[in-house]
Every structure is written in C-alpha cells, then in structure tokens.
Amino acid sequence: MSLLNERCSTYEEFESERKKTDKRLEFIDGVIYMSPSPSIKHQEISSYLHGELYNLLKESKCKAFTALTDVIFNNESKDEKKRVIPDLFVVCNQDNFTENEYIGAPDFIIEILSSSNKSHDMITKLNLYMSYGVKEYWIVDPMENHIMIYFLDEDLEIQFNLVNLGEVVVSKLFKEFKVNTNILFNKS
C-alpha cells in the first residue's frame, strides 16, 4: 500500500484525482492510498472465500462482493467521507447500493494481507471498520498462515480471536460460514 500523494484536504479533491486514473485508490482521513495488484496467492484465497460465501448466501438477503467494489463510509455529522476497496465484504441491506458502490458499513469484511499492505489493513482499516460499526472483520495473513478476527459483541465492544493453521474458523455473524485453514492456505 503506497501513498499516492501526501494529503488531499477534501473528498471532492480525492474524487477529482480518482477520475483521472485507472489505479485502485482509497481515501481515509485526508490521505490517498494506492492499492497494488494482488498476488496469485492473494487471488487464490480471495476466490476460495468468495466462492464459499456465495454458495452459503445465494438464497439469502445477504450478498458477498469482491474488490473492485468500493465502500463509502459517510459521517454526515462531520461532513466526512472515506472510500475503501475491501478484498471481500458481505451486506444484508441492499438499499445502500448505488450503481458502482456501497454506502455505509458492510456487515462483514475480509482483507487479505500482503507485505505491502500489512499495516494499512491491520491498523488503518481496522480502526476505520470498527469505528463505523462493521460487525465482523477478518484479516487473513497468508504469510503467517493465520486469521485475525475482530468483531463487535452485543455491547458493541471489540473482541478479538486468532485462528491458526490447522484450525477451523467460524464466522460470528454467519455461523454456517466455516473455513478450514489447511485448505485455505493450501497446507492439507
């Protein structure tokens, strides 16, 4: 994850920059981030997880989406917008879609780490997602072969769980969504 430029003071300036390029850009707290192209390992993990989520949710009101679908977090009281491109996300409220993006907090987000985006996904996006009410956030780390799970409990407190290689991870929101880490990380 690299910075495209030092700062943009407004979301409108960011949108102007975004329309001039085909690059994957995100805007968080006045900073423009450029997402690198994902590795083959990243794509394999993303495809596997999306397939599992799609099959699980295809008959439900919830839907799974992959990058390059943008998510806009909008804090109207502060006149503040943030735009990100999660690797995968699930929404159960279809009303918040425009033609090209989702506006609001998805129910469930998955990010897959690479060496270039590690701190961005583990710090910047974690803080953003939890502060806007994303109910469950998985950080899949193919370098360490584990999954970090952050979720909001019934008191809206952030909870954490670490799932290691050889274990099965179960979503807190979608109890039927179970992932064997040996299969996910191609270790079986």
C-alpha positions in Angstrom: 0.0 0.0 0.0 1.6 3.3 -1.0 0.6 6.9 -0.7 -0.4 8.5 -4.0 0.3 11.9 -2.6 0.8 13.3 0.9 -2.7 14.7 1.5 -5.9 15.8 -0.1 -7.8 18.1 2.0 -11.3 17.2 0.8 -13.2 14.2 -0.5 -14.0 16.2 -3.6 -10.3 16.7 -4.4 -9.9 12.9 -4.0 -12.8 12.2 -6.4 -11.2 14.5 -8.9 -7.9 12.6 -8.7 -9.6 9.2 -8.8 -11.4 10.0 -12.0 -8.1 10.8 -13.7 -6.6 7.3 -13.2 -7.4 3.6 -13.5 -5.5 2.8 -10.3 -7.2 1.4 -7.3 -7.4 4.3 -4.9 -8.7 4.6 -1.3 -9.3 7.8 0.8 -9.0 7.7 4.5 -8.7 10.7 6.8 -7.5 13.0 4.0 -4.9 10.6 2.7 -5.0 8.9 -0.7 -3.7 5.3 -0.7 -3.0 3.3 -3.9 -3.6 -0.5 -3.8 -1.1 -2.7 -5.6 -2.2 -5.5 -7.8 -2.8 -8.6 -5.7 -0.5 -11.6 -5.9 -1.6 -15.0 -7.2 -1.8 -16.4 -3.6 -4.0 -13.4 -2.6 -6.3 -14.1 -5.6 -6.5 -17.8 -4.8 -7.5 -17.1 -1.2 -10.0 -14.4 -2.3 -11.6 -16.6 -4.9 -11.9 -19.5 -2.4 -13.5 -17.3 0.3 -15.8 -15.6 -2.2 -17.0 -18.9 -3.6 -17.7 -20.3 -0.1 -19.6 -17.1 0.9 -21.5 -17.0 -2.4 -22.7 -20.6 -2.0 -23.7 -20.0 1.6 -25.6 -16.8 0.9 -27.1 -17.3 -2.5 -30.6 -18.0 -1.2 -30.5 -15.2 1.5 -30.9 -11.5 1.5 -27.2 -11.1 2.2 -24.7 -10.9 -0.7 -20.9 -11.2 -0.9 -18.9 -8.8 -3.1 -15.2 -8.7 -4.0 -12.8 -5.9 -5.0 -13.2 -3.8 -7.0 -16.5 -2.8 -5.4 -15.9 0.4 -3.4 -17.4 1.1 0.0 -18.0 4.6 1.2 -18.2 5.4 4.9 -20.1 8.6 5.3 -20.2 10.5 8.6 -22.7 13.2 7.8 -22.5 14.9 11.2 -18.8 15.6 10.5 -19.3 16.1 6.7 -16.7 13.4 6.2 -16.4 10.6 3.7 -13.9 7.7 3.4 -13.6 5.3 0.4 -12.1 1.9 0.6 -11.9 -1.2 -1.6 -12.2 -4.3 0.7 -11.0 -7.6 -0.7 -14.4 -9.1 0.2 -17.4 -7.9 2.0 -20.9 -9.0 2.9 -24.0 -6.8 3.1 -27.5 -7.7 4.2 -29.0 -4.3 3.4 -29.2 -3.9 -0.4 -30.7 -0.4 -0.1 -27.3 1.2 0.3 -26.0 0.4 -3.2 -25.6 3.0 -5.9 -24.7 1.8 -9.4 -21.0 1.4 -8.6 -20.5 1.4 -4.8 -21.9 0.6 -1.4 -22.5 3.5 1.0 -22.4 2.5 4.7 -20.8 -0.2 6.9 -20.9 -3.7 5.4 -21.8 -6.4 8.0 -18.7 -8.4 7.4 -15.3 -7.6 5.7 -12.3 -9.7 4.8 -8.9 -8.3 3.9 -6.1 -10.5 2.8 -2.6 -9.2 3.8 0.4 -8.8 1.6 3.8 -7.5 2.6 2.9 -4.1 1.1 -0.5 -3.6 2.8 0.1 -5.1 6.2 0.0 -2.0 8.4 -2.8 -0.4 6.3 -5.1 -3.4 6.8 -4.1 -4.1 10.4 -4.2 -0.6 11.7 -5.8 2.0 9.4 -8.6 -0.2 8.1 -9.2 -2.0 11.4 -9.8 1.3 13.2 -12.0 2.6 10.3 -14.1 -0.5 10.1 -14.7 -0.9 13.9 -15.4 2.9 14.3 -18.1 2.7 11.6 -19.8 -0.4 13.0 -18.6 -3.2 10.8 -19.8 -6.2 12.8 -17.1 -8.7 11.9 -13.6 -8.1 10.3 -11.2 -10.9 9.2 -7.6 -10.2 8.4 -6.3 -13.2 6.5 -2.5 -13.5 6.8 -1.1 -15.9 4.2 2.5 -15.2 5.3 1.9 -16.4 8.9 -1.0 -18.8 8.0 -3.5 -17.4 10.4 -6.7 -15.3 10.5 -7.2 -12.4 12.9 -10.9 -11.9 13.7 -12.3 -8.7 15.1 -16.0 -8.5 15.9 -18.4 -6.3 17.9 -20.1 -8.1 20.8 -23.7 -7.4 22.0 -22.3 -4.4 24.0 -20.6 -3.1 20.9 -17.2 -3.8 22.4 -14.5 -5.0 20.1 -13.5 -8.6 20.6 -10.5 -10.5 19.1 -9.8 -14.1 18.2 -6.7 -15.6 16.4 -7.2 -18.7 14.3 -4.1 -20.6 13.4 -3.1 -23.1 10.7 -4.8 -26.4 11.3 -7.9 -24.9 12.9 -11.4 -24.2 11.5 -12.6 -20.6 11.7 -16.3 -20.0 12.2 -17.9 -16.6 11.4 -19.6 -14.9 14.4 -22.3 -13.5 12.1 -22.8 -16.3 9.7 -22.5 -19.5 11.8 -22.6 -21.7 8.7 -19.5 -20.0 7.2 -16.7 -22.3 8.3 -13.2 -22.3 6.8 -10.6 -24.9 7.3 -7.3 -23.1 7.4 -5.4 -26.1 6.0 -7.5 -25.8 2.8 -7.4 -22.0 2.8 -3.6 -21.9 3.0 -3.1 -25.0 0.7 -1.5 -26.9 3.5 -3.5 -30.2 3.6 
